[in-house]
Amino acid sequence: MKKLLLIALIPILAACNSGKKREIVKFSPIIEKALHDETSRYYADFSKFPAEKRTLPIGVFDSGTGGLTVLEVMLTIDKMDNITGEPGSDGIPDFAGENFTFFGDMANMPYGNYASENKNEFFKELVVKDALFLLGNKYWLSAIDDQAQGVKEPSKIIVIACNTATAWGLNSIDTLLRESNTGVKVIGVINAGVNALFDALNNDSRQDSVAVGVLATKGTISSDAYNRTIGEVREQIGYPAGIRVVNHACAGFAEAVDMEKDFTDPSAAAPRESYRGPKIGSTEDDIDLALLKLYNFDFGNNAVLFSTENGNITELQLNSAANYARFHLVNLLEKHRKSGSRIPIRHIILGCTHYPFLLGTLAETLQELREYQVNGRKPYKELISDSLTFIDPAVFTAIECYNALREENNLALRTADGEVEAFVSIPAYGLPADKLDENGNLAYSYKYGREAGTEELSTLAVPLSERYVSKENMERLKTLVPNSYRKITENRH
């Protein structure tokens, strides 16, 4: 497998001391605190980090439960020979015997909105804090405790199972880890996704110009990370054909998968003021009523909330993750059609780890688009390759993680089955009422109004359970990521 690139998305500011004794590096405030400020709650005494890392867990984090799709692959993947380390199945899971720590930062999601709210510096800091939690050994037993009393093991490698966090925070975490002298590495899903794309392209029989779709969050798309990484890997490997990248920012898709009530609310029966998902409008990100037949939304069980006047729909709100999937895939194809390009889309990268949960709906919608007719012709059929595949970066992420651990001789190589400890973030106990919404979550204005550098404790990391994750969400996880669900529920705190 080709080695994956670590793209420096965020430059590190450095200045030489006029060629004298050593280079002086200016770190971001959160990294400075973690490395040097013993008075900060974010100080990490890396001098106490275990020297022997093989038996430590693999750390995986995401903005929510979507990252469990990556964990699910890591629990089951068998692409390597565990004895030789060479590619090839040997009938044994590649990560057999490994322990995992998963963290879903649900209180601070959606991550994709920080860029649009001009909070990039705060968001990069937030991502570093996610890594610091995985590198640490403490967690909160419950929301009402006055300090973190739970004890866990630090992680021997960090997997960023979130495209937006990779796009904006990979470089920052890599900098922190290099300066920590722990030997811990970080893996991001964007480079893995791009390598998966080129693996698919190199296996295609055709080597002419190709169109590739990217479905991702607003934050990931605004970072331009996929465009940049595709271009750099293409140049590095000398891929001969032209590549047209069709990016689409999927507002609310990830949040709908995690059943955030601002985006989907099973109890709602009519349009609501708190809704933050797509609405009827005239931009490429809005719901176009002229495309209702193309969207083919499920209107049953209040999956769409709408109001009418004189028989015409005046307001329409999506209220199921499946309808978000349909809406955004149609908009991606519409964007490609309107561009005038006639190059068929050959692959679509699922640039958010939440999206594979709806892979069945996406495939079904794609087939409907192929067969959709207007005046006897099929306007989308020629824009969709007959062999189009959806690319889930999880497999290549797992392979890169395996190779990194093997190169460092840090695979556990246990014969016993491994365990999974899982945590989610929740609003800190005692936050003033004006910082919370009616559901007890962080209020939107507070969540996206926070500034970098604060020592305020606004969220806590607690064990993932029905106490903090809705019953509907837990049932979804049981069905869609059964191995992760089983291990998480077996390991109750």
N, C-alpha and C positions, 0 to 999 in steps of 0.2 A: 504494500500500500504506500502511496506517496505520502511523504511527511506533510503534515498540515502546517499552514503558515499561521503565525501569531501576528495579526495585523495591528500596528500601533494606531488605534483609532483616536487616542487622546495623547498629544505630545507631552512629554515630561520636560519641565523647565529645568535647565541646568546651566550653571555658570562656572567657568574655570577661574581659579584664584590667581590669575596672571601667571600661570605656569609654575606656581610655587609648590607647596607640599602636596595638596590633594584637591580633587574636584569637590565643589560645594553644590549639593543638589537641593533644590527647593521642592519639598513635598507638599501635597495638598494637606489642609488642616487635619482631616481625619486620619491620614497616614502618619502625620507627625505625632498626633495624639497616641495612636496605637503603638508607635515605636518608642516614643521618648517621654510622654507626659504622664507621669505616675499619678497625678492628681485627677486625671480624666477617667470617667467611667468606661471609656473605650480603650484604655491602656491594656496592651497585651504583653505580658512578660514572656517573650519568646525564648528567653534563656532557659525556661523550665519546660520547653516543648520536648516531648519524648524523643530521644535519639534513635530508638528502635521503633520503626513505623509500620512494619509488616502486618502486625495484628490490629492496627488502628482501623477505624471504619473509613469508607469512601464517602465523602460529603457531597451532597447534591442539593442545589437550591433553585427555586423559581419564585415568581411572584404569587403563585397559588398552587393548586393541585395539578395543573397541567404538566408540571415537571415529572409527575409520576409516570407519564408515558415513557420518559427516558429511563427512569428507574426500572420500569417493567421490562424494557429491553435488556437492561444490564443484568436483571435477575435470570433471564432465560436464554440469552444469546449464546450460540455455540458456533463461532466462526474461526476459532483458533485451536491448535493442538496444545493442550495444557502442558505437555512434556517438552516439546521442542520450541513452542512459542511461534511456530510458523502458521500461516493461514491454512485452514482446513478443519472441518468438524471432526471431533473425536468422541462424540456422544456424551460429553461432560460439559455443563455450562462453564463458560469462560471465567466467570466470577464465583465459581463454586467455593463455598467456605468464607466468602468475604462478608463482612458486616457493612451496613450502610447507615448513614444519618441523612435524613431528608428534612429540608426546611422550606415551607411555603409561606412567603411573606404576604399573607392575605390581607392584613390590616392596611398595608400600604399600596395595594394594587388599586386600579390598573397602572402598571409601570409605563405603558405607552403614552399616558397623558402628561408626564412630567415635562417632556420636551415642548409640547404644545402650550404648556403653562409657563414656559421660560424658567424652568426649575432644573436645568441640566446639572448644575453644580451640586444641588441638594440630592439629586437622583444618583449621581456618581458616588456620593458619600453614603447613600442608602445601600447601594450595592456592596460597598466595602464593609458596611456593618453586617450584611448577610454573611460575608466571608468570615468576619471576625467571630460570629456566632458559631460557625462550623469549626473554627480553629480553637475555640474555647472549650471549657469543660463544665459550664453551668447552664441551667435553664430554670424557668419558673414553673413551679408545680401547679399554680392556679393564678387567676387574675388578682385575687385579694391578698396574696402574700406580699410582705413588705420588702422581701429580697429574694434573689434567685437561690433556691435551696436544692434543686435537683442537680445531680451529678451525671455527666456523660463524658465520653472520650472525645478528644480532638480528632479531626480528620487528617488523613495522610495525603489526600489529594482532593481538589475541589472541582466539581463539575458544575458549570453554570448552565442549568437546564432552562434557560430563558434567553430568547434572541435579543430582546431589548436590553437586558442587563449585560449581555455579551457585547452588544454594539457600543454601549456607553461606559461600561465598567471593567471590561477585560483587562485593559492596560493598567488601570489603577490597582486591581487585585494582583496582577503580575508584579507590579512595582513593590507592593507591600510584601509579597512573598519573597522576592529576591532580597529585599532588605532585612527580612526576618531571620535569614540564615537557618531556616527550618528544613530546607530541602523540599518543601511542599510545592507542587505544581498546580496550575489551573488549566482547565480545558473548557473551551467555549463552543456552543452549538453552531455558530455561523460558519466557521471554517469547516466544521464537519459536514454541514449541509452543502457547502460549495464543492467539497471533495466528492460527496455522494453524487452531486450533479454531474461532475466531469467523469466519474466512473460510469454513470449511465450513458453519457454522450459518447464516451470512447467505446462502449459496447453497442452503440447504434450502428446499423448497417450504412446509414446515410451520413455523410460528413459535409453536407452543404450548410448554408446559413440556417440558423435555428432560432426560434423564439422560445423564451423561458418565462414562465410566470412566477411571481413571488407574492404569496399571501402572508402578511405580517402585521404587526401593530403599527400605529402611527409613529411611535418612538423609534422603532427599528427602521421603518422606511425613511423617516426624516434624517436618520444618521447616515444614510446612503451606504451602509455597511455591506449589503449584498452586492450592489453595483460595483463597489470598490474591490471587494474580495474576488468576485467573479473575474474582473478584469486582471487582477494581479495573478491569480492562479492560471488563467488562460495564457498569460504571457510567460509565466514560469514553465509551464509544461509544453508550450508551443502548440496549443490547440489551433488547427488550421482554419476553421470556419468562423464566420461572423456570428455573434450572439446578440440578439435583441432581448433585453430584459424588460418585462412588463410588470412593474411594481404596483401593488394595490394595498393601501392601508385599511385594515379591517376594524373600524371603530366598533367597540363593544363586543366583538366576537369572543375574545378570551374571557371577558367579564361574564358573558352569558354562560359560557361553559362552567365557570365557577359559581354561577347562580347569584351574582351580585344583584341586589334588589333594585339598584338604579338602572339595570339593564334587562333583567327578567324577574318577574314576581309571580309565582304560581297562584298567589291569593288574589291577584288583580283581575277584575272583570271588565274594566273600562280604562281608557287612556288616563294617565296620571301625570301630575306636575313634576314629580321627582325623576321621571324617565330621562336618561341621557344617551340613549341609543340613536340610530339613524331615524330621520323624520322625512316627511314629504318635502321635496325641494327641487332645485334645478341644477345643482352641481353634481359632479360625478360621484360624490360621496353620499348623495341623498337618495331616498326612495323615489323612483319615477313611476307614477301610477300607470303610465303607458306601457310599462314592462311587467305589470302584474301577472299576466299569463306566463311570461318567461320565468319570473321568480317562482311561480307555482307554490306559494306559501301554503303551509298547513294552517287552516283557520280553526281547526277543532281545538277543544280544551283551552280556549283563550290563548292559543299560541300566537295570535295576532289580536291586538286591541285596537279598535277603530270606532270612529263616530261618523255619522252621515248627515247630510242636509239635502233635502229634495232628491233623495236617491243617489247622491254623489258622496264619495268618501272625502271627508274634510280633514281627518286626522287619522294617522296609522302608526302604531308602535309595534315593533317586534317583541315577542314575549316567549321565545324558545331559542335554544342554541342552534337547533336545526334550521330555523328560519334565518338566523344570522348567517349560517354557512351558505345557504342558498343565495341570499342577497349578495354576499361579497364575491362569490364565485361568478355570478352573473355579471356583476359590475367589472370584474377583472376582464372577462371576455368582451364586454361592451367597450371597455377602454381600448382593448386591442383592435376591435372592429373599427372604431371611430378613428384610429390612428391612420387607417388606410393601408396598413401592412397586410400582405396576403400570406405571410410566412406562418404556417401552422404552429401552434404552441405544442412543443414536444414533451415538456416536463413542467410541473408546477411544484415549487418548493413550499412546503408547509413551514413558514418562517416563524412559527410560534408553537411551543410544545403543547398548547391546549388544543390545537386544531386536529391532530390525529384522532381525538375522541369522536369527531364527526366525519371520519373518513368515508363511512358508508353513505352518508347524506351527500357528501361532495361528489362521490363517484356516481350516484344516482342522478344528481343535478347535471353532471357533465353529459351523461347519456341523453337526458332530456334536451339539452342544448343541441346536441348533434342532430336530433330528430325534429327539432322545432321548425315549423314551416310558416312562411309568409308568402302568400300568393303563389303557392306551388313550389317555392324554392326553399332551401335550407341555408340561411345566411351564416350560421355558425359552424356547420359541418366542415367546411373547408378551412376553418381557422383552428380546428382541433385535430391534432395528429391521431391516426387510428391507434397508435401505440402509446398515447399519452400516459404517463405515470405520475403519481403524486410522490414526491420525495420527502420522506421523514428523516431528518438528520440524526435521529436517535441511534441508529445502527453504527454510523461512522463515529459518533461521539463515544459510544461504548468501546469501539475498536481502538480509538486513539487513547482512551483512558487505560485500557488493558496494556497497550504497548508502552505507555509512559511508566506504568507501575512495573512492568517486566524489565524495562531498561534499567530502572533504579533498584531492581531486586527487592521490590516492596509488595509483591503479591503475597497474600496470606498463606496460600497453599495448604489450607485446612481440609480435612476430610469431612468434618461435621458441617451441617447446614448453617449458613450465616443468618444473622438477625437484621432487622430494620427498626431503627428508632426514627419516629417521624414527629415533626413539630410544625406548628403554625404560629403566626403572630396575631395578637389581638390588641385592642386598645388598652392602654395602661389603666389600672384601677385609679379612680379619683380624678380623672380628667374633668375639667369644668363642662357643664352641660352644653355650652355654646360651641364646644369643640367636637361634639357628637351629633349624629343625626337621629331621626326618630327610631332607627333600628339598633342604636347603640354602637354603630360603626363610626369611624372618624368622619367628621363632616367634610364635604368636598372642599369648602373654602379653607378649612384648617389644614387638611391633608396636603393640598397643593399651594398653601401659603407659607409653609415652614421654610426657614432659611438654613443654609449650610452653616456648620460650626456650632450649632446649639448643643448643649448638654442635657436638654430636656428629654426625659424618658417618656415617649409618647406611645410606644408599643412594647409588648412583652412576648417572648417566645415560650409557648406552652405545648404540652403533648397534643398531637392530633387525635381528636376523638369526637364523638357525637355531641359532646358538651360545647364544642367550638365550631364544628362543621355541621351544616344542616343535614337532616335525615335524608333528604332527597339527594344531596351531594354524595353522602356516604354510600347510598344504594347504587349510584352511578359508578362510583369507584369500584364497588364490589363486582359489578358487571364488566367494566371496561379494563380494569387493571387488577385482575383477580389475585395474581401472585403478590403484588405490592400490598393489596388490601389484607390478604391473609397474614403476611408477615407483620404488618403494622398492628393489626388487631390481636395477634398472638402476643405481641410485646407490649402489653398495656402497662402503663406506669402506675 
